[in-house]
Amino acid sequence: MQTGKLSEPALKRSVLRQFYTEPARCRERYGADCAEQEGREGYVSLYSVANEVPGFAHDPGKLVMAVSNNLWACGARPDGFLVSAVLPETYEESRLRADMQRIRQAAEDLCAQAPMQRAAESAGVCVQTSGRILGGHTQVSDRVREAVYTVTGIGYARREECRQQVLLRPGDDLVVIGRIALGGTAALAIGAEKELRARFPFSLVERAKSFEQQMDVGKAARTITRFGRTAVHDLSFGGIFNALWEMADRAGTGLEVDLRKIPVYQETIELCEYFDANPYYLYSAGALLAGTVHGEALVSQLAAQGMEAAVIGRATDGNGRVIRNGEEVRYLDRPKQDEWYRIAGRI
């Protein structure tokens, strides 16, 4: 098996089919950002889990960001987190303390953007105070060489706002909110800073590093919630191309995408060319993929709030997944390993 997300065939064959025996249900679970459970008084509970963020192993707080992005994409407000840690015997307590401080700070920062406590209580729903670490488990094991953290995010959504079961439909516009490969670009710039400074202008490297501060999608997701019925997928592992496949495959649709309309920063292009990486398969925390019948209206609404978005194509009938680049036409490949893992040995 390759490092990174489990391959699509293995995931469907050895994981999803063991839990969901109905083919339609199995397909709908593929590519889902969260799990959900009916709550009380018109609310739905959602859960998301992360144990790695490509390029940010030094900062377990990024796991909080990752699960929060998934929850936001499903229409939920992050409300609390469970933390699990498996540590090697050589791990120092001072490092553990620093890791936990990063996780706590990330939880407080992200949950501060989702003040739903009062609204939930007024509706009779009992939830924890935003930003609280609800619990977890910590142990030392001789089976690991590095610390392994797992963060489970818990969120709540009003039933009418929950997007977990909203699927792409033929005719929907495909909209990218933000720019692709932000997380991967930041990881490259931070991990290979010294090498890149010898090759690129100081300002380019600094700007690429600053993309780390743009990896939260909460503001955009809240705007989409107010927009109406919209299928949303968090861009993360495997980048935009993997996300397009997952979103279309989950819904059973085809798609047509104009490669030239996919928003990407020049800094990303420069660094990907230097490392011989494909930006369309690079870790893309900081962006969302949405499907809606009113793509341009969504773009305009986001622009009015200072956020970038672009219509890059549309969903179609059938299973054809076409990528156009000028006169060149190709078909989208099945999900691939995130480019970060292929080039990480050079960083």
HELIX and SHEET records of a PDB file:
HELIX    1   1 GLU A    8  LEU A   11  1                                   4    
HELIX    2   2 LYS A   12  LEU A   16  3                                   5    
HELIX    3   3 ARG A   17  PHE A   19  1                                   3    
HELIX    4   4 PRO A   23  ARG A   29  1                                   7    
HELIX    5   5 GLY A   61  ALA A   73  1                                  13    
HELIX    6   6 GLU A   93  CYS A  111  1                                  19    
HELIX    7   7 GLN A  117  SER A  122  1                                   6    
HELIX    8   8 LEU A  182  GLY A  191  1                                  10    
HELIX    9   9 GLU A  193  ARG A  197  1                                   5    
HELIX   10  10 PHE A  202  SER A  210  1                                   9    
HELIX   11  11 PHE A  211  GLN A  214  5                                   4    
HELIX   12  12 GLY A  218  PHE A  227  1                                  10    
HELIX   13  13 GLY A  239  ALA A  251  1                                  13    
HELIX   14  14 LEU A  259  LYS A  261  5                                   3    
HELIX   15  15 GLN A  266  PHE A  275  1                                  10    
HELIX   16  16 PRO A  279  TYR A  281  5                                   3    
HELIX   17  17 GLY A  295  ALA A  304  1                                  10    
HELIX   18  18 GLU A  339  ILE A  343  1                                   5    
HELIX   19  19 ALA A  344  ARG A  346  5                                   3    
SHEET    1   A 5 ALA A  35  GLU A  38  0                                        
SHEET    2   A 5 TYR A  43  ALA A  50 -1                                        
SHEET    3   A 5 VAL A 148  ARG A 158 -1                                        
SHEET    4   A 5 ARG A  77  LEU A  87 -1                                        
SHEET    5   A 5 ARG A 132  VAL A 140  1                                        
SHEET    1   B 7 ALA A 231  LEU A 235  0                                        
SHEET    2   B 7 ALA A 287  THR A 292 -1                                        
SHEET    3   B 7 ASP A 173  ILE A 177 -1                                        
SHEET    4   B 7 ALA A 309  THR A 316 -1                                        
SHEET    5   B 7 GLY A 254  ASP A 258 -1                                        
SHEET    6   B 7 ARG A 321  ASN A 325  1                                        
SHEET    7   B 7 GLU A 328  TYR A 331 -1                                        
END                                                                             
